[in-house]
Amino acid sequence: MTKVLVATEKPFASIAVKEIRQIIEHAGFEFALFEKYTDKADFAKAVTDADALIVRSDIVDADIIQAAKSLKIVVRAGAGYDNLDLKAASERKIVAMNTPGQNSNAVAELVFGMMVYHARGCFNGKSGTELLGKTLGLHAYGNVAKRVAAIAKGFGMKVYAFDPFVPSNTMEKDGVVPVNTLEDLYKKCQYVSLHIPANEKTKGSVNFSLLSLMPEGATLVNTARKEVINEAGLLKMFQERKDFKYLSDITPDCASDLASQFEGRYYFTPKKMGAQTAEANINAGIAAANQIVSYFKKGDTTFQLNK
């Protein structure tokens, strides 16, 4: 019998586990649950006889893949997949997937939660600013950015986007103004929200030369990955532009430098929490289970990452 293991150091919500179990068992597969582990060796032992694996932010590296002798598919319940070693999976002919779109609304709402919170002085009782009429730039236009754009329109913001992989008419249909270059995006927008993955092309790409193009009252919002930021450039921007602010749902390595010099001009959530809602948790888990069933029953590889 095909065995599907849900291995999560940080567990899914109980209702998500219940739904995943029902999907897996209804398909005639064996369901196994491994939660709250603290030792990688225990994870490696648990995955030994699994045919399929569902994880959240758990690290599925070459060691885990080597231990998973029967593994045919691994699904990361979420959009980001830098916790999966795609090269090691490919070498073993293991299909690796994510569940794009399931966390999009949660991340988009966090973008605006941070923007409103900081624009109003972190609710310190003093006069703040409004988002109405401000310009917002979307650096990439995927599932999360589309939800951000929809929310921004409700706030009365003018929205621009740059994404060379998305047709301009797709953006225009959403009421978003496409721009031709990344530099143009940063020049036009008081707020820029990052929605790019962390890969060899993007790591460190958001640098001083790009940030310095932003107009007066610049605010950078990062719900992507900290690795896309060139932190030396970020610090230089803080030093040279007293109007610049940075909001992120992951603490940068230079946080102590920012804290000692630029209090009030940044905000970081205590941990990466863009997808930390009950709805996103449930949606991503259910999507992962359905994708595994579709893979084994129909050979469906729609969301395969390592093609």
C-alpha positions in Angstrom: 0.0 0.0 0.0 1.2 3.5 -0.9 2.3 5.2 2.3 1.9 9.0 2.7 3.9 10.6 5.5 3.0 14.1 6.9 6.2 15.1 8.6 6.1 18.5 10.3 8.2 19.9 13.1 5.6 22.6 13.4 2.3 20.7 13.1 -0.6 21.5 10.8 -3.8 22.6 12.5 -5.8 19.6 13.7 -8.6 20.3 11.2 -6.0 20.2 8.4 -4.6 16.9 9.6 -8.1 15.5 9.7 -8.8 16.6 6.1 -5.5 15.4 4.8 -6.0 12.0 6.5 -9.5 11.7 4.9 -8.2 12.5 1.4 -5.3 10.0 1.7 -7.3 7.2 3.1 -10.2 7.8 0.7 -7.7 7.2 -2.1 -6.8 3.9 -0.5 -3.4 4.9 0.7 -1.9 4.6 4.2 -1.6 7.8 6.2 1.2 8.4 8.7 1.8 11.4 10.9 5.1 12.6 12.4 5.0 15.8 14.3 7.0 18.0 16.7 10.3 16.2 16.1 13.5 17.8 17.3 16.1 15.6 15.8 16.9 15.3 12.1 17.8 11.6 12.7 14.3 10.9 13.8 12.9 12.6 10.7 15.3 10.4 8.6 14.1 7.3 10.3 10.4 8.2 9.9 10.7 8.8 6.1 12.5 5.5 5.4 9.4 3.6 4.0 7.3 6.5 2.9 6.2 6.6 -0.8 5.1 10.2 -0.5 6.0 13.1 1.9 4.2 16.2 2.9 6.2 18.9 4.7 5.8 22.5 5.7 9.1 24.4 6.3 10.9 21.2 7.2 14.3 20.7 5.5 14.3 17.9 2.9 18.0 17.8 2.1 20.2 15.1 0.5 20.5 13.2 3.8 16.7 13.0 4.2 16.3 12.0 0.5 19.0 9.3 0.9 17.2 7.9 3.9 13.8 7.9 2.0 14.4 4.6 0.1 10.9 4.4 -1.3 10.1 8.0 -1.8 8.5 9.0 -5.1 7.1 12.4 -4.4 7.6 15.2 -1.9 5.2 18.2 -1.6 6.0 21.4 0.3 2.7 22.7 1.6 3.3 26.3 0.7 4.7 28.5 -2.1 8.3 28.8 -1.1 10.4 25.7 -1.6 14.0 26.6 -0.7 13.7 23.9 2.0 13.6 21.2 -0.7 16.9 20.0 -2.3 15.7 19.8 -5.9 19.0 18.5 -7.2 19.1 15.6 -4.8 15.4 14.8 -5.5 16.1 14.8 -9.3 19.0 12.5 -8.9 16.7 10.0 -7.2 13.9 10.7 -9.8 11.7 12.0 -6.9 9.0 14.5 -8.0 9.1 17.7 -5.9 6.1 20.0 -5.7 4.9 23.0 -3.9 1.3 24.3 -3.5 1.3 27.7 -5.2 -1.6 30.1 -4.4 -2.8 28.5 -1.2 -1.1 31.0 1.1 -1.5 34.0 -1.2 -4.2 35.8 0.6 -2.6 35.3 4.0 0.7 36.9 2.8 -1.1 39.7 1.0 -3.0 40.6 4.1 0.2 40.7 6.1 1.7 43.1 3.5 -1.1 45.5 4.3 -1.1 44.8 8.0 2.5 45.9 8.2 2.0 48.9 5.9 -1.0 50.3 7.8 0.7 49.6 11.2 3.8 51.4 10.3 2.1 54.3 8.3 0.2 55.0 11.5 3.4 55.1 13.6 2.9 51.6 15.0 -0.2 53.0 16.7 1.8 55.2 19.1 -0.9 57.8 19.4 0.9 60.3 17.1 -0.1 61.6 13.7 0.6 59.2 10.9 0.0 58.9 7.1 -2.5 57.3 4.9 -2.2 54.8 2.0 -4.9 56.5 -0.1 -3.3 58.0 -3.2 0.1 56.5 -2.6 1.9 54.5 -5.3 2.6 50.8 -4.8 5.1 48.8 -6.9 4.9 45.0 -7.1 8.3 43.5 -7.8 7.0 40.3 -9.6 3.4 39.6 -10.3 2.6 36.1 -9.1 -0.3 34.8 -6.9 0.6 36.9 -3.8 1.2 40.1 -5.8 -2.2 39.7 -7.5 -3.9 39.6 -4.1 -1.9 42.6 -2.9 -3.0 44.5 -6.0 -6.6 43.8 -5.3 -6.3 44.9 -1.7 -4.4 48.0 -2.8 -7.1 49.1 -5.1 -9.5 49.0 -2.2 -7.2 51.4 -0.3 -7.2 53.8 -3.3 -3.5 53.2 -4.2 -2.2 53.4 -7.7 -0.5 50.1 -8.5 2.4 49.3 -10.8 4.1 46.0 -11.5 7.2 44.6 -13.1 7.4 41.0 -14.2 9.0 40.0 -17.5 7.3 36.6 -17.3 3.7 38.0 -17.1 2.0 39.6 -20.1 1.2 43.3 -19.8 -2.5 42.7 -20.6 -2.8 40.3 -17.6 -1.8 43.1 -15.3 -3.9 45.7 -17.1 -7.0 43.5 -16.7 -6.4 43.6 -12.9 -6.2 47.4 -13.0 -2.4 47.3 -12.6 0.0 49.5 -14.7 2.9 47.4 -16.1 6.3 49.0 -16.4 9.1 48.0 -18.7 12.1 48.0 -16.4 12.7 47.3 -12.7 14.4 50.7 -12.4 11.2 52.4 -13.6 9.2 50.5 -11.0 11.3 51.8 -8.1 11.4 55.3 -9.5 7.6 55.6 -9.6 6.6 54.0 -6.3 6.6 55.2 -2.7 6.0 51.6 -1.6 7.6 48.6 -3.2 6.4 45.1 -2.2 8.8 42.2 -3.0 7.4 38.9 -4.4 10.4 37.3 -6.0 11.9 33.9 -5.1 15.3 33.5 -3.6 17.5 32.0 -6.3 20.9 32.6 -7.9 19.6 35.4 -10.0 17.7 37.2 -7.3 19.8 36.8 -4.1 21.2 40.2 -3.2 19.5 41.8 -6.2 17.6 44.4 -4.2 20.5 46.7 -3.6 21.3 50.3 -2.9 21.3 51.5 -6.6 17.8 50.1 -6.9 16.5 51.4 -3.6 18.0 54.8 -4.1 15.7 55.4 -7.1 12.6 55.4 -4.9 10.9 58.8 -4.3 10.5 60.7 -1.0 8.8 58.7 1.7 10.1 55.3 0.4 9.0 52.1 2.1 10.2 48.6 1.1 8.0 45.7 2.1 9.5 42.2 2.1 7.4 39.1 2.5 9.6 37.2 0.1 13.0 36.0 1.5 15.7 37.9 3.4 18.3 36.6 0.9 17.0 38.8 -1.9 18.1 41.9 0.0 21.7 43.2 -0.3 22.0 44.1 3.4 25.1 46.3 2.9 23.0 48.3 0.4 20.1 48.3 2.8 22.2 49.8 5.6 23.6 52.4 3.2 20.0 53.4 2.2 19.1 53.9 5.8 22.2 56.0 6.4 21.7 58.2 3.3 17.9 58.5 3.1 16.3 59.5 6.4 12.9 59.1 4.8 13.4 55.4 4.0 11.6 52.6 5.9 11.8 48.8 5.7 9.1 46.3 6.7 9.7 42.6 6.7 8.3 39.4 7.9 11.7 38.0 8.5 14.5 39.6 10.5 17.6 40.5 8.5 21.1 39.7 9.6 21.8 43.4 10.1 18.9 43.8 12.5 21.1 44.8 15.4 22.7 47.6 13.3 19.3 48.9 12.4 18.1 48.8 16.0 21.1 50.8 17.3 20.8 53.5 14.7 17.4 53.7 13.0 14.7 53.1 15.6 11.2 53.7 14.3 12.1 53.3 10.7 11.6 49.5 10.4 9.4 46.7 11.5 10.1 43.0 11.6 7.7 40.2 12.6 9.1 37.9 15.4 9.4 35.1 12.8 8.5 34.5 9.1 4.7 34.4 9.4 3.3 35.4 6.0 1.4 32.1 5.7 0.6 31.8 9.4 -3.2 31.8 9.3 -5.6 29.0 10.0 -7.0 29.2 6.5 -3.6 29.1 4.7 -2.5 26.2 6.9 -5.6 24.2 6.0 -5.6 25.1 2.3 -2.0 24.2 1.7 -2.3 20.9 3.5 -5.4 19.9 1.6 -3.8 21.0 -1.7 -0.6 18.9 -0.9 -2.7 15.8 -0.2 -4.8 16.2 -3.4 -1.7 16.7 -5.5 -0.2 13.5 -4.2 -3.4 11.5 -4.9 -3.5 13.0 -8.4 0.1 12.1 -9.0 -0.3 8.5 -8.1 -3.8 8.1 -9.7 -3.3 10.1 -12.8 0.4 10.9 -13.2 -0.4 14.6 -12.7 2.8 16.6 -12.4 1.3 20.1 -12.8 3.1 21.6 -9.9 6.4 19.8 -10.3 9.4 22.0 -9.5 12.3 19.8 -10.7 11.3 19.2 -14.3 
